[in-house]
Amino acid sequence: MNEILEPGMIVRHPGAPEWGTGQVQSRIGDRITVNFTHAGKQVVDGRRVNLELVTDTSH
């Protein structure tokens, strides 16, 4: 799933729901940089974590 992520997409980290939603900043190989609402900028290892795409941001 991570291979479809592009800058600007909104995601959630399944192992850290307290981080809130995040906007993908960049994806270089398996390294995905995301700016999360409650955790700030985080670099996620796409080999270990499948970020969840958020399609409904109205909640």
PDBQT receptor file of N, H, CA, C and O in Angstrom, charges set to zero:
ATOM      1  N   MET A   1       0.828  -1.191   0.000  1.00  0.00    +0.000 N 
ATOM      2  CA  MET A   1       0.000   0.000   0.000  1.00  0.00    +0.000 C 
ATOM      3  C   MET A   1       0.871   1.254   0.000  1.00  0.00    +0.000 C 
ATOM      4  O   MET A   1       0.529   2.239  -0.654  1.00  0.00    +0.000 OA
ATOM      5  N   ASN A   2       1.990   1.232   0.722  1.00  0.00    +0.000 N 
ATOM      6  H   ASN A   2       2.268   0.432   1.254  1.00  0.00    +0.000 HD
ATOM      7  CA  ASN A   2       2.832   2.419   0.821  1.00  0.00    +0.000 C 
ATOM      8  C   ASN A   2       3.348   2.902  -0.530  1.00  0.00    +0.000 C 
ATOM      9  O   ASN A   2       3.633   4.088  -0.699  1.00  0.00    +0.000 OA
ATOM     10  N   GLU A   3       3.468   1.989  -1.492  1.00  0.00    +0.000 N 
ATOM     11  H   GLU A   3       3.237   1.025  -1.355  1.00  0.00    +0.000 HD
ATOM     12  CA  GLU A   3       4.026   2.392  -2.787  1.00  0.00    +0.000 C 
ATOM     13  C   GLU A   3       3.116   3.337  -3.563  1.00  0.00    +0.000 C 
ATOM     14  O   GLU A   3       3.568   3.978  -4.512  1.00  0.00    +0.000 OA
ATOM     15  N   ILE A   4       1.839   3.439  -3.179  1.00  0.00    +0.000 N 
ATOM     16  H   ILE A   4       1.472   2.918  -2.409  1.00  0.00    +0.000 HD
ATOM     17  CA  ILE A   4       0.941   4.371  -3.873  1.00  0.00    +0.000 C 
ATOM     18  C   ILE A   4       0.931   5.759  -3.225  1.00  0.00    +0.000 C 
ATOM     19  O   ILE A   4       0.357   6.697  -3.777  1.00  0.00    +0.000 OA
ATOM     20  N   LEU A   5       1.561   5.888  -2.066  1.00  0.00    +0.000 N 
ATOM     21  H   LEU A   5       2.028   5.126  -1.618  1.00  0.00    +0.000 HD
ATOM     22  CA  LEU A   5       1.519   7.165  -1.352  1.00  0.00    +0.000 C 
ATOM     23  C   LEU A   5       2.308   8.241  -2.082  1.00  0.00    +0.000 C 
ATOM     24  O   LEU A   5       3.406   8.004  -2.587  1.00  0.00    +0.000 OA
ATOM     25  N   GLU A   6       1.717   9.426  -2.124  1.00  0.00    +0.000 N 
ATOM     26  H   GLU A   6       0.825   9.618  -1.714  1.00  0.00    +0.000 HD
ATOM     27  CA  GLU A   6       2.338  10.581  -2.764  1.00  0.00    +0.000 C 
ATOM     28  C   GLU A   6       2.222  11.775  -1.828  1.00  0.00    +0.000 C 
ATOM     29  O   GLU A   6       1.329  11.808  -0.981  1.00  0.00    +0.000 OA
ATOM     30  N   PRO A   7       3.105  12.750  -1.965  1.00  0.00    +0.000 N 
ATOM     31  CA  PRO A   7       2.999  13.955  -1.137  1.00  0.00    +0.000 C 
ATOM     32  C   PRO A   7       1.602  14.569  -1.224  1.00  0.00    +0.000 C 
ATOM     33  O   PRO A   7       1.010  14.673  -2.298  1.00  0.00    +0.000 OA
ATOM     34  N   GLY A   8       1.097  14.970  -0.056  1.00  0.00    +0.000 N 
ATOM     35  H   GLY A   8       1.578  14.886   0.816  1.00  0.00    +0.000 HD
ATOM     36  CA  GLY A   8      -0.230  15.573   0.024  1.00  0.00    +0.000 C 
ATOM     37  C   GLY A   8      -1.304  14.619   0.495  1.00  0.00    +0.000 C 
ATOM     38  O   GLY A   8      -2.341  15.058   0.990  1.00  0.00    +0.000 OA
ATOM     39  N   MET A   9      -1.078  13.305   0.351  1.00  0.00    +0.000 N 
ATOM     40  H   MET A   9      -0.235  12.948  -0.052  1.00  0.00    +0.000 HD
ATOM     41  CA  MET A   9      -2.072  12.324   0.796  1.00  0.00    +0.000 C 
ATOM     42  C   MET A   9      -2.138  12.315   2.324  1.00  0.00    +0.000 C 
ATOM     43  O   MET A   9      -1.143  12.564   3.004  1.00  0.00    +0.000 OA
ATOM     44  N   ILE A  10      -3.336  12.022   2.853  1.00  0.00    +0.000 N 
ATOM     45  H   ILE A  10      -4.145  11.819   2.301  1.00  0.00    +0.000 HD
ATOM     46  CA  ILE A  10      -3.566  11.974   4.292  1.00  0.00    +0.000 C 
ATOM     47  C   ILE A  10      -3.586  10.514   4.735  1.00  0.00    +0.000 C 
ATOM     48  O   ILE A  10      -4.255   9.675   4.130  1.00  0.00    +0.000 OA
ATOM     49  N   VAL A  11      -2.828  10.222   5.821  1.00  0.00    +0.000 N 
ATOM     50  H   VAL A  11      -2.285  10.903   6.312  1.00  0.00    +0.000 HD
ATOM     51  CA  VAL A  11      -2.676   8.850   6.295  1.00  0.00    +0.000 C 
ATOM     52  C   VAL A  11      -2.800   8.785   7.819  1.00  0.00    +0.000 C 
ATOM     53  O   VAL A  11      -2.797   9.804   8.510  1.00  0.00    +0.000 OA
ATOM     54  N   ARG A  12      -2.909   7.554   8.315  1.00  0.00    +0.000 N 
ATOM     55  H   ARG A  12      -2.912   6.726   7.754  1.00  0.00    +0.000 HD
ATOM     56  CA  ARG A  12      -2.831   7.258   9.748  1.00  0.00    +0.000 C 
ATOM     57  C   ARG A  12      -1.782   6.177   9.941  1.00  0.00    +0.000 C 
ATOM     58  O   ARG A  12      -1.569   5.336   9.067  1.00  0.00    +0.000 OA
ATOM     59  N   HIS A  13      -1.125   6.210  11.102  1.00  0.00    +0.000 N 
ATOM     60  H   HIS A  13      -1.298   6.892  11.812  1.00  0.00    +0.000 HD
ATOM     61  CA  HIS A  13      -0.177   5.155  11.474  1.00  0.00    +0.000 C 
ATOM     62  C   HIS A  13      -0.965   4.146  12.304  1.00  0.00    +0.000 C 
ATOM     63  O   HIS A  13      -1.448   4.500  13.380  1.00  0.00    +0.000 OA
ATOM     64  N   PRO A  14      -1.114   2.899  11.845  1.00  0.00    +0.000 N 
ATOM     65  CA  PRO A  14      -1.958   1.926  12.553  1.00  0.00    +0.000 C 
ATOM     66  C   PRO A  14      -1.456   1.592  13.954  1.00  0.00    +0.000 C 
ATOM     67  O   PRO A  14      -2.248   1.198  14.810  1.00  0.00    +0.000 OA
ATOM     68  N   GLY A  15      -0.171   1.742  14.201  1.00  0.00    +0.000 N 
ATOM     69  H   GLY A  15       0.472   2.062  13.506  1.00  0.00    +0.000 HD
ATOM     70  CA  GLY A  15       0.384   1.431  15.518  1.00  0.00    +0.000 C 
ATOM     71  C   GLY A  15       0.450   2.620  16.453  1.00  0.00    +0.000 C 
ATOM     72  O   GLY A  15       0.851   2.479  17.608  1.00  0.00    +0.000 OA
ATOM     73  N   ALA A  16       0.058   3.798  15.967  1.00  0.00    +0.000 N 
ATOM     74  H   ALA A  16      -0.269   3.913  15.028  1.00  0.00    +0.000 HD
ATOM     75  CA  ALA A  16       0.122   5.007  16.787  1.00  0.00    +0.000 C 
ATOM     76  C   ALA A  16      -1.084   5.908  16.504  1.00  0.00    +0.000 C 
ATOM     77  O   ALA A  16      -0.921   7.017  15.995  1.00  0.00    +0.000 OA
ATOM     78  N   PRO A  17      -2.288   5.439  16.831  1.00  0.00    +0.000 N 
ATOM     79  CA  PRO A  17      -3.480   6.247  16.542  1.00  0.00    +0.000 C 
ATOM     80  C   PRO A  17      -3.476   7.596  17.258  1.00  0.00    +0.000 C 
ATOM     81  O   PRO A  17      -4.126   8.540  16.808  1.00  0.00    +0.000 OA
ATOM     82  N   GLU A  18      -2.744   7.689  18.370  1.00  0.00    +0.000 N 
ATOM     83  H   GLU A  18      -2.216   6.922  18.735  1.00  0.00    +0.000 HD
ATOM     84  CA  GLU A  18      -2.675   8.948  19.112  1.00  0.00    +0.000 C 
ATOM     85  C   GLU A  18      -1.961  10.055  18.328  1.00  0.00    +0.000 C 
ATOM     86  O   GLU A  18      -2.064  11.228  18.686  1.00  0.00    +0.000 OA
ATOM     87  N   TRP A  19      -1.244   9.694  17.272  1.00  0.00    +0.000 N 
ATOM     88  H   TRP A  19      -1.160   8.741  16.982  1.00  0.00    +0.000 HD
ATOM     89  CA  TRP A  19      -0.571  10.689  16.426  1.00  0.00    +0.000 C 
ATOM     90  C   TRP A  19      -1.571  11.461  15.581  1.00  0.00    +0.000 C 
ATOM     91  O   TRP A  19      -1.244  12.532  15.069  1.00  0.00    +0.000 OA
ATOM     92  N   GLY A  20      -2.779  10.942  15.426  1.00  0.00    +0.000 N 
ATOM     93  H   GLY A  20      -3.045  10.073  15.842  1.00  0.00    +0.000 HD
ATOM     94  CA  GLY A  20      -3.774  11.584  14.575  1.00  0.00    +0.000 C 
ATOM     95  C   GLY A  20      -3.476  11.330  13.105  1.00  0.00    +0.000 C 
ATOM     96  O   GLY A  20      -2.711  10.431  12.757  1.00  0.00    +0.000 OA
ATOM     97  N   THR A  21      -4.085  12.126  12.259  1.00  0.00    +0.000 N 
ATOM     98  H   THR A  21      -4.707  12.856  12.542  1.00  0.00    +0.000 HD
ATOM     99  CA  THR A  21      -3.835  11.985  10.831  1.00  0.00    +0.000 C 
ATOM    100  C   THR A  21      -2.569  12.741  10.463  1.00  0.00    +0.000 C 
ATOM    101  O   THR A  21      -2.127  13.641  11.178  1.00  0.00    +0.000 OA
ATOM    102  N   GLY A  22      -1.999  12.353   9.333  1.00  0.00    +0.000 N 
ATOM    103  H   GLY A  22      -2.358  11.622   8.752  1.00  0.00    +0.000 HD
ATOM    104  CA  GLY A  22      -0.785  13.012   8.882  1.00  0.00    +0.000 C 
ATOM    105  C   GLY A  22      -0.784  13.201   7.384  1.00  0.00    +0.000 C 
ATOM    106  O   GLY A  22      -1.410  12.445   6.642  1.00  0.00    +0.000 OA
ATOM    107  N   GLN A  23      -0.071  14.224   6.952  1.00  0.00    +0.000 N 
ATOM    108  H   GLN A  23       0.438  14.838   7.554  1.00  0.00    +0.000 HD
ATOM    109  CA  GLN A  23       0.062  14.492   5.522  1.00  0.00    +0.000 C 
ATOM    110  C   GLN A  23       1.428  14.019   5.060  1.00  0.00    +0.000 C 
ATOM    111  O   GLN A  23       2.454  14.392   5.629  1.00  0.00    +0.000 OA
ATOM    112  N   VAL A  24       1.429  13.190   4.020  1.00  0.00    +0.000 N 
ATOM    113  H   VAL A  24       0.596  12.887   3.558  1.00  0.00    +0.000 HD
ATOM    114  CA  VAL A  24       2.684  12.699   3.458  1.00  0.00    +0.000 C 
ATOM    115  C   VAL A  24       3.453  13.883   2.879  1.00  0.00    +0.000 C 
ATOM    116  O   VAL A  24       2.917  14.658   2.088  1.00  0.00    +0.000 OA
ATOM    117  N   GLN A  25       4.721  14.011   3.286  1.00  0.00    +0.000 N 
ATOM    118  H   GLN A  25       5.156  13.381   3.929  1.00  0.00    +0.000 HD
ATOM    119  CA  GLN A  25       5.586  15.069   2.778  1.00  0.00    +0.000 C 
ATOM    120  C   GLN A  25       6.456  14.556   1.636  1.00  0.00    +0.000 C 
ATOM    121  O   GLN A  25       6.665  15.242   0.636  1.00  0.00    +0.000 OA
ATOM    122  N   SER A  26       6.966  13.314   1.810  1.00  0.00    +0.000 N 
ATOM    123  H   SER A  26       6.796  12.756   2.623  1.00  0.00    +0.000 HD
ATOM    124  CA  SER A  26       7.803  12.723   0.761  1.00  0.00    +0.000 C 
ATOM    125  C   SER A  26       7.879  11.218   0.959  1.00  0.00    +0.000 C 
ATOM    126  O   SER A  26       7.622  10.703   2.047  1.00  0.00    +0.000 OA
ATOM    127  N   ARG A  27       8.238  10.524  -0.114  1.00  0.00    +0.000 N 
ATOM    128  H   ARG A  27       8.447  10.942  -0.998  1.00  0.00    +0.000 HD
ATOM    129  CA  ARG A  27       8.496   9.079  -0.051  1.00  0.00    +0.000 C 
ATOM    130  C   ARG A  27       9.709   8.815  -0.913  1.00  0.00    +0.000 C 
ATOM    131  O   ARG A  27       9.685   9.005  -2.129  1.00  0.00    +0.000 OA
ATOM    132  N   ILE A  28      10.769   8.373  -0.262  1.00  0.00    +0.000 N 
ATOM    133  H   ILE A  28      10.789   8.218   0.726  1.00  0.00    +0.000 HD
ATOM    134  CA  ILE A  28      11.999   8.023  -0.965  1.00  0.00    +0.000 C 
ATOM    135  C   ILE A  28      12.290   6.564  -0.639  1.00  0.00    +0.000 C 
ATOM    136  O   ILE A  28      12.709   6.235   0.470  1.00  0.00    +0.000 OA
ATOM    137  N   GLY A  29      12.063   5.702  -1.610  1.00  0.00    +0.000 N 
ATOM    138  H   GLY A  29      11.723   5.970  -2.511  1.00  0.00    +0.000 HD
ATOM    139  CA  GLY A  29      12.204   4.269  -1.355  1.00  0.00    +0.000 C 
ATOM    140  C   GLY A  29      11.192   3.852  -0.307  1.00  0.00    +0.000 C 
ATOM    141  O   GLY A  29       9.991   4.071  -0.465  1.00  0.00    +0.000 OA
ATOM    142  N   ASP A  30      11.688   3.242   0.775  1.00  0.00    +0.000 N 
ATOM    143  H   ASP A  30      12.664   3.064   0.904  1.00  0.00    +0.000 HD
ATOM    144  CA  ASP A  30      10.815   2.790   1.860  1.00  0.00    +0.000 C 
ATOM    145  C   ASP A  30      10.686   3.812   2.979  1.00  0.00    +0.000 C 
ATOM    146  O   ASP A  30       9.993   3.559   3.965  1.00  0.00    +0.000 OA
ATOM    147  N   ARG A  31      11.340   4.963   2.848  1.00  0.00    +0.000 N 
ATOM    148  H   ARG A  31      11.903   5.169   2.048  1.00  0.00    +0.000 HD
ATOM    149  CA  ARG A  31      11.284   6.007   3.878  1.00  0.00    +0.000 C 
ATOM    150  C   ARG A  31      10.197   7.018   3.517  1.00  0.00    +0.000 C 
ATOM    151  O   ARG A  31      10.257   7.685   2.484  1.00  0.00    +0.000 OA
ATOM    152  N   ILE A  32       9.199   7.109   4.403  1.00  0.00    +0.000 N 
ATOM    153  H   ILE A  32       9.151   6.567   5.242  1.00  0.00    +0.000 HD
ATOM    154  CA  ILE A  32       8.064   7.997   4.168  1.00  0.00    +0.000 C 
ATOM    155  C   ILE A  32       8.062   9.056   5.265  1.00  0.00    +0.000 C 
ATOM    156  O   ILE A  32       7.984   8.730   6.450  1.00  0.00    +0.000 OA
ATOM    157  N   THR A  33       8.146  10.306   4.872  1.00  0.00    +0.000 N 
ATOM    158  H   THR A  33       8.209  10.571   3.910  1.00  0.00    +0.000 HD
ATOM    159  CA  THR A  33       8.107  11.404   5.829  1.00  0.00    +0.000 C 
ATOM    160  C   THR A  33       6.683  11.934   5.883  1.00  0.00    +0.000 C 
ATOM    161  O   THR A  33       6.090  12.297   4.868  1.00  0.00    +0.000 OA
ATOM    162  N   VAL A  34       6.147  11.965   7.120  1.00  0.00    +0.000 N 
ATOM    163  H   VAL A  34       6.629  11.670   7.945  1.00  0.00    +0.000 HD
ATOM    164  CA  VAL A  34       4.755  12.365   7.326  1.00  0.00    +0.000 C 
ATOM    165  C   VAL A  34       4.702  13.413   8.434  1.00  0.00    +0.000 C 
ATOM    166  O   VAL A  34       5.391  13.287   9.446  1.00  0.00    +0.000 OA
ATOM    167  N   ASN A  35       3.890  14.440   8.243  1.00  0.00    +0.000 N 
ATOM    168  H   ASN A  35       3.331  14.543   7.421  1.00  0.00    +0.000 HD
ATOM    169  CA  ASN A  35       3.669  15.450   9.270  1.00  0.00    +0.000 C 
ATOM    170  C   ASN A  35       2.335  15.146   9.947  1.00  0.00    +0.000 C 
ATOM    171  O   ASN A  35       1.271  15.422   9.394  1.00  0.00    +0.000 OA
ATOM    172  N   PHE A  36       2.405  14.563  11.174  1.00  0.00    +0.000 N 
ATOM    173  H   PHE A  36       3.269  14.339  11.623  1.00  0.00    +0.000 HD
ATOM    174  CA  PHE A  36       1.209  14.156  11.911  1.00  0.00    +0.000 C 
ATOM    175  C   PHE A  36       0.687  15.294  12.783  1.00  0.00    +0.000 C 
ATOM    176  O   PHE A  36       1.458  16.111  13.286  1.00  0.00    +0.000 OA
ATOM    177  N   THR A  37      -0.634  15.333  12.954  1.00  0.00    +0.000 N 
ATOM    178  H   THR A  37      -1.260  14.669  12.545  1.00  0.00    +0.000 HD
ATOM    179  CA  THR A  37      -1.297  16.373  13.734  1.00  0.00    +0.000 C 
ATOM    180  C   THR A  37      -0.746  16.470  15.154  1.00  0.00    +0.000 C 
ATOM    181  O   THR A  37      -0.486  17.571  15.638  1.00  0.00    +0.000 OA
ATOM    182  N   HIS A  38      -0.564  15.327  15.830  1.00  0.00    +0.000 N 
ATOM    183  H   HIS A  38      -0.776  14.433  15.437  1.00  0.00    +0.000 HD
ATOM    184  CA  HIS A  38      -0.178  15.340  17.238  1.00  0.00    +0.000 C 
ATOM    185  C   HIS A  38       1.234  14.827  17.492  1.00  0.00    +0.000 C 
ATOM    186  O   HIS A  38       1.641  14.709  18.648  1.00  0.00    +0.000 OA
ATOM    187  N   ALA A  39       1.988  14.522  16.447  1.00  0.00    +0.000 N 
ATOM    188  H   ALA A  39       1.657  14.618  15.508  1.00  0.00    +0.000 HD
ATOM    189  CA  ALA A  39       3.346  13.997  16.640  1.00  0.00    +0.000 C 
ATOM    190  C   ALA A  39       4.379  14.733  15.795  1.00  0.00    +0.000 C 
ATOM    191  O   ALA A  39       5.574  14.454  15.888  1.00  0.00    +0.000 OA
ATOM    192  N   GLY A  40       3.925  15.667  14.975  1.00  0.00    +0.000 N 
ATOM    193  H   GLY A  40       2.954  15.894  14.899  1.00  0.00    +0.000 HD
ATOM    194  CA  GLY A  40       4.858  16.409  14.133  1.00  0.00    +0.000 C 
ATOM    195  C   GLY A  40       5.446  15.544  13.029  1.00  0.00    +0.000 C 
ATOM    196  O   GLY A  40       4.857  14.546  12.617  1.00  0.00    +0.000 OA
ATOM    197  N   LYS A  41       6.616  15.949  12.564  1.00  0.00    +0.000 N 
ATOM    198  H   LYS A  41       7.095  16.761  12.899  1.00  0.00    +0.000 HD
ATOM    199  CA  LYS A  41       7.255  15.242  11.448  1.00  0.00    +0.000 C 
ATOM    200  C   LYS A  41       7.862  13.926  11.921  1.00  0.00    +0.000 C 
ATOM    201  O   LYS A  41       8.642  13.891  12.873  1.00  0.00    +0.000 OA
ATOM    202  N   GLN A  42       7.491  12.849  11.240  1.00  0.00    +0.000 N 
ATOM    203  H   GLN A  42       6.857  12.878  10.467  1.00  0.00    +0.000 HD
ATOM    204  CA  GLN A  42       7.998  11.516  11.552  1.00  0.00    +0.000 C 
ATOM    205  C   GLN A  42       8.437  10.843  10.259  1.00  0.00    +0.000 C 
ATOM    206  O   GLN A  42       7.797  10.989   9.218  1.00  0.00    +0.000 OA
ATOM    207  N   VAL A  43       9.542  10.101  10.343  1.00  0.00    +0.000 N 
ATOM    208  H   VAL A  43      10.062   9.982  11.189  1.00  0.00    +0.000 HD
ATOM    209  CA  VAL A  43       9.987   9.299   9.203  1.00  0.00    +0.000 C 
ATOM    210  C   VAL A  43       9.601   7.856   9.496  1.00  0.00    +0.000 C 
ATOM    211  O   VAL A  43      10.039   7.278  10.491  1.00  0.00    +0.000 OA
ATOM    212  N   VAL A  44       8.785   7.282   8.633  1.00  0.00    +0.000 N 
ATOM    213  H   VAL A  44       8.429   7.752   7.825  1.00  0.00    +0.000 HD
ATOM    214  CA  VAL A  44       8.239   5.943   8.822  1.00  0.00    +0.000 C 
ATOM    215  C   VAL A  44       8.949   4.979   7.879  1.00  0.00    +0.000 C 
ATOM    216  O   VAL A  44       9.148   5.273   6.700  1.00  0.00    +0.000 OA
ATOM    217  N   ASP A  45       9.326   3.819   8.420  1.00  0.00    +0.000 N 
ATOM    218  H   ASP A  45       9.164   3.580   9.377  1.00  0.00    +0.000 HD
ATOM    219  CA  ASP A  45       9.939   2.762   7.613  1.00  0.00    +0.000 C 
ATOM    220  C   ASP A  45       8.819   1.964   6.953  1.00  0.00    +0.000 C 
ATOM    221  O   ASP A  45       8.128   1.190   7.617  1.00  0.00    +0.000 OA
ATOM    222  N   GLY A  46       8.642   2.150   5.665  1.00  0.00    +0.000 N 
ATOM    223  H   GLY A  46       9.203   2.779   5.126  1.00  0.00    +0.000 HD
ATOM    224  CA  GLY A  46       7.576   1.486   4.926  1.00  0.00    +0.000 C 
ATOM    225  C   GLY A  46       7.718  -0.017   4.837  1.00  0.00    +0.000 C 
ATOM    226  O   GLY A  46       6.768  -0.701   4.455  1.00  0.00    +0.000 OA
ATOM    227  N   ARG A  47       8.900  -0.560   5.185  1.00  0.00    +0.000 N 
ATOM    228  H   ARG A  47       9.672  -0.004   5.495  1.00  0.00    +0.000 HD
ATOM    229  CA  ARG A  47       9.071  -2.020   5.209  1.00  0.00    +0.000 C 
ATOM    230  C   ARG A  47       8.439  -2.612   6.459  1.00  0.00    +0.000 C 
ATOM    231  O   ARG A  47       8.092  -3.793   6.480  1.00  0.00    +0.000 OA
ATOM    232  N   ARG A  48       8.288  -1.803   7.496  1.00  0.00    +0.000 N 
ATOM    233  H   ARG A  48       8.570  -0.844   7.479  1.00  0.00    +0.000 HD
ATOM    234  CA  ARG A  48       7.760  -2.288   8.771  1.00  0.00    +0.000 C 
ATOM    235  C   ARG A  48       6.315  -1.880   9.030  1.00  0.00    +0.000 C 
ATOM    236  O   ARG A  48       5.583  -2.570   9.741  1.00  0.00    +0.000 OA
ATOM    237  N   VAL A  49       5.909  -0.751   8.447  1.00  0.00    +0.000 N 
ATOM    238  H   VAL A  49       6.503  -0.191   7.870  1.00  0.00    +0.000 HD
ATOM    239  CA  VAL A  49       4.587  -0.195   8.733  1.00  0.00    +0.000 C 
ATOM    240  C   VAL A  49       3.848   0.090   7.434  1.00  0.00    +0.000 C 
ATOM    241  O   VAL A  49       4.392   0.718   6.526  1.00  0.00    +0.000 OA
ATOM    242  N   ASN A  50       2.602  -0.377   7.351  1.00  0.00    +0.000 N 
ATOM    243  H   ASN A  50       2.161  -0.887   8.089  1.00  0.00    +0.000 HD
ATOM    244  CA  ASN A  50       1.727  -0.025   6.231  1.00  0.00    +0.000 C 
ATOM    245  C   ASN A  50       0.805   1.087   6.702  1.00  0.00    +0.000 C 
ATOM    246  O   ASN A  50      -0.158   0.843   7.430  1.00  0.00    +0.000 OA
ATOM    247  N   LEU A  51       1.104   2.306   6.284  1.00  0.00    +0.000 N 
ATOM    248  H   LEU A  51       1.886   2.504   5.693  1.00  0.00    +0.000 HD
ATOM    249  CA  LEU A  51       0.259   3.428   6.653  1.00  0.00    +0.000 C 
ATOM    250  C   LEU A  51      -1.122   3.257   6.034  1.00  0.00    +0.000 C 
ATOM    251  O   LEU A  51      -1.267   2.704   4.944  1.00  0.00    +0.000 OA
ATOM    252  N   GLU A  52      -2.140   3.744   6.755  1.00  0.00    +0.000 N 
ATOM    253  H   GLU A  52      -2.023   4.193   7.641  1.00  0.00    +0.000 HD
ATOM    254  CA  GLU A  52      -3.522   3.626   6.288  1.00  0.00    +0.000 C 
ATOM    255  C   GLU A  52      -3.934   4.923   5.612  1.00  0.00    +0.000 C 
ATOM    256  O   GLU A  52      -3.839   5.995   6.210  1.00  0.00    +0.000 OA
ATOM    257  N   LEU A  53      -4.386   4.831   4.379  1.00  0.00    +0.000 N 
ATOM    258  H   LEU A  53      -4.463   3.960   3.894  1.00  0.00    +0.000 HD
ATOM    259  CA  LEU A  53      -4.854   5.997   3.638  1.00  0.00    +0.000 C 
ATOM    260  C   LEU A  53      -6.190   6.462   4.215  1.00  0.00    +0.000 C 
ATOM    261  O   LEU A  53      -7.098   5.655   4.414  1.00  0.00    +0.000 OA
ATOM    262  N   VAL A  54      -6.306   7.754   4.480  1.00  0.00    +0.000 N 
ATOM    263  H   VAL A  54      -5.568   8.409   4.318  1.00  0.00    +0.000 HD
ATOM    264  CA  VAL A  54      -7.546   8.333   4.997  1.00  0.00    +0.000 C 
ATOM    265  C   VAL A  54      -8.295   8.935   3.814  1.00  0.00    +0.000 C 
ATOM    266  O   VAL A  54      -7.802   9.846   3.149  1.00  0.00    +0.000 OA
ATOM    267  N   THR A  55      -9.490   8.415   3.564  1.00  0.00    +0.000 N 
ATOM    268  H   THR A  55      -9.891   7.675   4.105  1.00  0.00    +0.000 HD
ATOM    269  CA  THR A  55     -10.267   8.917   2.430  1.00  0.00    +0.000 C 
ATOM    270  C   THR A  55     -11.370   9.864   2.874  1.00  0.00    +0.000 C 
ATOM    271  O   THR A  55     -11.860  10.663   2.076  1.00  0.00    +0.000 OA
ATOM    272  N   ASP A  56     -11.769   9.782   4.148  1.00  0.00    +0.000 N 
ATOM    273  H   ASP A  56     -11.371   9.133   4.797  1.00  0.00    +0.000 HD
ATOM    274  CA  ASP A  56     -12.816  10.662   4.667  1.00  0.00    +0.000 C 
ATOM    275  C   ASP A  56     -12.222  11.507   5.780  1.00  0.00    +0.000 C 
ATOM    276  O   ASP A  56     -12.012  11.011   6.886  1.00  0.00    +0.000 OA
ATOM    277  N   THR A  57     -11.952  12.761   5.507  1.00  0.00    +0.000 N 
ATOM    278  H   THR A  57     -12.123  13.164   4.608  1.00  0.00    +0.000 HD
ATOM    279  CA  THR A  57     -11.334  13.638   6.507  1.00  0.00    +0.000 C 
ATOM    280  C   THR A  57     -12.355  14.522   7.212  1.00  0.00    +0.000 C 
ATOM    281  O   THR A  57     -11.975  15.484   7.880  1.00  0.00    +0.000 OA
ATOM    282  N   SER A  58     -13.638  14.215   7.076  1.00  0.00    +0.000 N 
ATOM    283  H   SER A  58     -13.946  13.434   6.533  1.00  0.00    +0.000 HD
ATOM    284  CA  SER A  58     -14.677  15.043   7.691  1.00  0.00    +0.000 C 
ATOM    285  C   SER A  58     -14.857  14.767   9.177  1.00  0.00    +0.000 C 
ATOM    286  O   SER A  58     -15.548  15.523   9.861  1.00  0.00    +0.000 OA
ATOM    287  N   HIS A  59     -14.246  13.692   9.696  1.00  0.00    +0.000 N 
ATOM    288  H   HIS A  59     -13.685  13.078   9.141  1.00  0.00    +0.000 HD
ATOM    289  CA  HIS A  59     -14.405  13.351  11.125  1.00  0.00    +0.000 C 
ATOM    290  C   HIS A  59     -13.270  13.881  11.926  1.00  0.00    +0.000 C 
ATOM    291  O   HIS A  59     -13.232  13.692  13.142  1.00  0.00    +0.000 OA
TER     292      HIS A  59
